[in-house]
């Protein structure tokens, strides 16, 4: 099977991945150090434009890559349960982790508040719609909760849209099966 891999210049190329059981659109974004945004990977099941976004946040000492298999499986379930929506998963490397560790511009203090601001900066920098869902494990869960709380307080401006709780509840039910 082949997978479309996009680099930071967004030029598609076909590369074989033996670990992939089905074709996936996988975008790897290597961000310039001067951009001061987090490194991330995008996963989509097709090349169609996406309607909805899920931010996936890793735990302490992890990286977005740790959640690749989980994210692909969740994406498959989402396609089955809501075939009218096109979803994408954004696996974020939080500050000082994964590929974000080599980026400059993440000034101390390295706390949950600044990590949540990094997520906001990532969304704003790329002009993305606000995510429908934020999934976090351990430290990533704390960052996700801080991100949602600061969105609710209006810390990032008037345009912020909070994640949809009903979709999140559906995913929890899907994962428990």
SULKADA-V659960 format. One record per helix or strand of 2 or more residues. SS is the DSSP state (H for helix, E for strand). FROM is the first residue (numbers start at 1). TO is the last residue. If there is no record, write none. Layout:
SS/FROM/TO
SS/FROM/TO
//
This chain:
E/2/6
E/12/16
E/25/29
H/33/35
E/39/44
E/52/57
H/64/81
E/87/93
H/98/102
H/112/126
E/133/136
H/139/153
H/165/176
//
